[in-house]
Amino acid sequence: MLLDAGLIDNDSFMKLHQKKVRQIDVMYYRSDVNEGGSGGFYGGMKIASSMGFDYLWCMDDDVWPEKNCLEELLCHMSPQTMICQPCRTDQNFMDCAIIDINMRNPFCYTTTMRSTIVYSDEIRTNTIQIKTMPFEGPLIDNNLVKKIGLPKKELFILFDDTDYAMRAQKKTKILYCKNAILHRQIIQTKNNSNLMGWRQYYEYRNQIWFDRTYGENFAVRKIRPILLVLDLFLRALVRRRPSDFRVISKAYSDGVHERFGIRVKPGTPGESFRQGIIHNESVVADEQ
């Protein structure tokens, strides 16, 4: 697409391509392997940070910012606020600001129960301090990147942004900026099949690791992952989904033992989950 639009002259792998288009420097790097969203943001931020830019504006390829979005984000950046997150609310999507992540209660073990959420239409001020953000539009001060490092690429997808926010809060505030508008052009539809597959594997594996890493007490670090797995097992039993047990068991084992990276091939549905497992028992260390 970029090649067809004339924004780049070459799309070969493992090389940083540069071209000036309408007085704008366009830089493009294409990995030769699928590293997931986590690996993509890791690689992109690593390149941009090393080039000495003041700020890194991170977003997926399916989002579209309003013309004044960057200007609105920059208005709120400061030495005390080194990450600003835009608002994604439009006619197709209702955004939310997560103002708390409960890392104290072992019984809050699902995504909806763990977070205190304020929807953007309920926010009465231009900004509100938040505890986490998606990698869909955050503006990040490069000085912060140099202090806390890059996203954890080994997570592959999911929880990489939450992990990064947890690390960032040791150095800075994170602000949700209601007047900075960014549109999601692809809205994910809810999967009504109740069938677990590769995506659920990464979600539960990474959540288990996240709780064990950031839990504020023993109960959250050790007991909450077990309660999550028991709840998932019970749901699978009620739904008569025996294939779900393989997903849940592997997610728990890999999360507890910190076996990261691509452990299950993307696109693997629940019924063929066993065939999608990549048999590599090496533990990938966190590079941070």
ABEGO torsion letter per residue (X at the ends): XAAAAGABABABBGBBBBBBBGGBBBBBBBBABBAEAAAAAAAAAAAAAAAGBABBBBBBAABBBBAAAAAAAAAABBAABABBBBBABBAABBBBBBABBBAABAABABAAAABBBBBAAABABABBBBABBBABGBBBBAAAAAAAEBBBAAAGBEGAAAAAAAAAAAABBBBBBAABBBBBABBBBBBAAGBBBAAAAAAAAAAAAAAAAABABAAAAAAAAAAAAAAAAAAAAAAGBAAAAAAAAAAAAAAAAGBBEBABBBGBBAAAAAAABBBBABBBBBAX
